Amino acid sequence: MRKKIIPYLLVSPYLIYFLVFMAFPVGFSFFLTFTNWNIISPIEYAGLSNYKRLVNDAVFWKSLLNTFIFLIIHIPLQIIVSLFLAELLNQKIRLRGFFRAAFFLPVIVSGVVVTIIWQQLYGFDSGLLNRLLIKIGFSKVGWLTDPNLAMPSIAIMATWKNVGLYIVLFLVGLQTVPPQFYEAAELEGATHMQKFFKITLPIINPTIFMVVVLSTIGGFSLFIEPYVMTGGGPMNSTMSAVLYIYKQGFFYYHMGYAATLGLFFALLILAVVIIQKKFVERD
Amino acid sequence: MKSIRLISFIFSFMILVSCSSKVEKRRDEIIYWSSNNTEEIEFAKYVVNKWNQINKNQKVKFQPVPEGQSSEEVILAAVVGKTTPDIYSNMWEGDVESYARAGVLVALDTLEGFMNFLYERCDSSVIKEVTSPDGHIYQIPWKINPVMMIYNVNEFRNLGFLEPPKTYSEFLEAAKKFQRDVNGDGYVDRWIGYAEVVVTWWQRLFDFYPLYLAASNGAPLVKNNKAVFNNEAAKKVFDFLRKLYKNNYFPKERLSVRQDVFLDGIIATRFTGPWEIPHTEKFKPEGFNYNFTNMLVPDNHEGPVYTYGDPKNIVIFKKCPNPNLALRFLMFALDEENDLKFLEITNQLPHRKNLDTNPKYLSYFSRNPKMKIFASEVKYVKGTDQSPQLREVFDLISQEYEACVIYGKKTPEEALNDAEKAVNLLFIK
């Protein structure tokens, strides 16, 4: 009897943690999708009305589209910039340590702080970027006020913030490339570009894929940047899915509907992750 | 020895648990929260002291609403945590219905003497406005700040206007004349007016909504769980505002981060309330001449000009141990005499009928003629519809407002159709 109980006792701390902080919230969220609950009123059964609303909610679909637009801009930009800088920092240059530290610094700075700084840079009237544009004879640009530019502006900022992390990952990847390969290629008369595309890229392919996966996860959870910088505007052009779920839950207190959106979004991410996993297995 | 330790541990634990168990003490006093605006605190202190001196055995304890990001959030947290006051005197009319449906407010019409008091204080249209769809009344109309248009008298005279513009056409004509690139850098830097371009829902209470009420003779936005704002009046308002932004008569940039652009002559008008008077009086440059006029209306408008009154009302929470006593205190705090004191201390208007003709207040209005303009507007003031979804209704309208008015990406018809569809989705059962 004692032998049977002891293993359960040993796993019980985690089991309790799992039940209280994971299983119950997930189960309760699923239950909420069939209710109308605004925190202060009693929970009312609402059938499938939240799901009907989701299907017809243009803003939610726009927020999903925005999230994908962000990913489409952010991921290639992230890879190109960080790989280019990693390649430079992999050379024997002066002050290499300083540059590596400088590029990594934004990663450890609070997201809100970075966002506020960039908000100042992007300011229409007195932002540094527009002042520079006027100085060199161009017109002001609505970095955060033009619906077509706001999301790319946020993507640029997010790239700047995270580039240091991916530089480190690429540096690790670049250092796995055996130097003999480059030497052999040089003997064959290969150019720098040929060496990069024919040797470096194929060898660091797993690193690139890891960066894609990490950027995708980060992109799906886009929240702080639009929340602080634009509030999801202009014209919902920077409304990310997570921000919209937050808005429904903690601004309007539509807990049932927010749970429905959250569940749908979680299933969508799961689908994307499964597709990515298939690619990895194929590789 | 071990068992003694165990028994003493259990005993200590039980004592601790019994100490922490909450026993709600019977309270004899009424707890009253006011807003945390300085003048309102001063008035609340005055009226509570006055009451407590007369009613020594039925005291009211006053405190301003605890600090938080917004008083609405503090009240919500208090409702969730069951730590509400008995009386709260700064409830936005649009929030009352959701609290009423949550069952946390006292139906005041069930209390003795309330309806007589209400009919004495308000006219039937106001009573109809504050009546919940369930037929009960959960709020006492307390104060209003009608939204009107402040204008720079001298600037309009310079443009050749002896009277302020009243219609959209007149305003657009004035706007064209007033617009200027003062410093010659190629950018317009003087506009006829300004409204916040941010999409935040409550900003629409100070531009679209009062203009809509003016154009529609006080029509509702939602009725019987259905959007009813997709009408000719709303189209005209969207179209008018759209022209203002399209022609750069209103700036798209945020001017609210600068010094007062109205006093600096950068803009010549603003949609605002009576709170503008003490501010303008305090900071106006020498020779600055200003006045107030009604909200603008479409060219073919007939009848009175309605506006939004930004009403803040008083509620009694169900937690109150003695709702009848709370009501007696409120009937005292809102009597004619104390309303006069409220006017004098806060420069805000009590929401009572015949405010501009009541002899009690004539002396105040003769000393404050600009306040009288607002008082005369009281009978044409509207609050909000009684709907628990009102914030989101305004938010959805605001999103379409941004698309149509600010960015010109949609026609007024498209924007209002989309807003109507989105609002009706809120009421899906």
Interface residues (C-beta under 8 A of the other chain):
Chain A: N38 I39 I40 S41 P42 A46 S49 K52 R53 N56 D57 A58 V59 F124 D125 K140 T145 P147 G231 G232 G233 P234 M235 N236 Y252 Y253
Chain B: L76 V79 V80 S98 Y99 R101 A102 G103 V104 Y187 V197 V198 V199 T200 K252 E253 P388 R391 E392 D395 Q399 E402 A403 I406 Y407 K409 D418 K421 A422 L425 L426 I428 K429
